[in-house]
Amino acid sequence: MTDNHPDESYEDDVLRILAAAVRAIGSIISSNTEIALHDLRRPEYSIAEIVNAHITGRRQGDSVLSGMRTDKAFISAMEESQEAVTLLTDYETFSRSGTRLRSSTAIYRGRNARPFAALCINVDDENIRKALSVLQSLTAIMPSQREEAIPQEESGPSPDNIEDLMRDIINSATALSPGARRANGKKAKILAVQKMQEKGIFLMKGGVEKAAAALGVTRYTIYNYLDELKMLDDGSRLSALRNR
């Protein structure tokens, strides 16, 4: 029988190859390094392979929504690109429990330029930092500068589905931008779209349409908000929105 989905067959083959690589590398890496392979075509249960899952508390079959906070890999996956593989190296993320991690991600795109896989590496250096602190105290060498405490995000509900997650995001964005003026309303919606993008909601099938319905706007408005966010510098994006 002729294969009617050559692109899907190609993507399945690549995922099988990557899954084998994850298992091979995972057999020798240190226990503070997690490797996770995501099948982005199935975001509701995207984790196809994972080693050292204790780092983030996830497991095979978990959703992409259970991933890192402020993971810029999700934002990159939304952008159009003709690159077969997009690399994002050594950037900071946080686990859902607030643990700071160092991450690198490879986004794989199919022949139609659509992202279909993500290979993510997450390193927890907390024990190394503690060990260095003990060594410094034993040698009576004081660090020249102490690391600033990292503010922990307030622990909120863990949504079971995309509708609950979007409702939480919209409520949080509205609280950050109170007021009845039209400008305040738009600001809150843009903040909500930004958070949805960071959570990878727009990678899910129908994510844009669900976001538009939740915010009471059209899907074209959602794309306009994404364009506005893209024009802002990553470092000042949130503060610029709050002070606009």
Helices and strands as residue ranges (DSSP letters): H 6-26, E 33-39, G 43-45, E 47-51, G 53-55, G 64-66, H 72-78, E 85-94, E 100-109, E 115-123, H 126-138, H 162-176, H 182-198, G 201-203, H 207-215, H 219-231, G 234-236, H 237-242
